[in-house]
Amino acid sequence: MSSELERVVTVVPEAGLHARPAAAFVETVNDSDSDIQIAHATDDDDDTDLTPAASMIAVTSLGVEHGEEIRIVADGPNAEATLDELERVLTTPEDELDGENATATDTDADATTDTNA
Amino acid sequence: MTDTLTQNRIETLAPTEHISLEPPTTDKRGYIEFLLDLLVDAGRVDDRETALQALLAREEETTTGVGMGIGIPHAQTDAVTEPSVAFTRSDDGVDFGAMDDEPARLLFMILVPESGADDHLAILSTLSRALMHDEVREELYDAETPADVQTVLKEAVA
């Protein structure tokens, strides 16, 4: 069996875990071969609170604010590397995330700007 | 975590005039403008152009197509007088650039004044939490009147 690892990370982006940081987080989760679940770290580490982190709506639903801690549980072959990358996303101020995650976000931006702006 | 989206608040945030089940067939930008106009017509937005630019700027950061057939365009702007939520839906679905590639069929707009960052995240997260439930989405697809939609939302956040 693969190993399950977990880590508690404080969310740095000023607006909390939504919008661009949330998108970067979910993209990292979807690029990983590990299963990722998240919860508020204050939830007594009760596993029933864990939510699969593979969709924007799930991540947004947690309503994680700037300065709050979230608990990330990773299960899979690259769990450690995925946790490292997720921690990097969560600890990077939002304005420094520019230029990353060029795949989905760029396409989306085009979709909104090409109509009679 | 703040959690201020209670049942009673739905009526203030999303009175039935913020809800339309007769949207035009249009693209993402068109739906954003349609939802915005529901709030403009209800008297919630003083400056339509400023609100629209804030919404489009937010979309440029990352799409608000959050998956599961849901789009939640949102912004914090002082062009809105108080926290407001609008709703419409698209029978055919509209491309909101979601990561799961599912076209958005349920469309919410959240506008909150600049000072309301906590409120903004609370509304967004409570709505997202409610919409993750299959039965809530089904009930919103099936709702026949704006009042039905409001009832579904009230029950979903209860």
Interface residues (C-beta under 8 A of the other chain):
Chain A: A15 G16 H18 A19 R20 A22 A23 V26 E27 N30 H40 S55 M56 I57 A58 T60 S61 L62 G63 V64 E65 E68 A104 T105 T107 D108 A109 A111 T112 T113 T115 N116 A117
Chain B: M1 T2 D3 D27 K28 R29 G30 I32 L56 R58 E59 E60 E61 T62 T63 G65 V66 G67 M68 I70 I72 D95 F96 G97 A98 M99 D100 A117 D118 L121 A122 L124 S125 T126 S128 R129 L131 M132
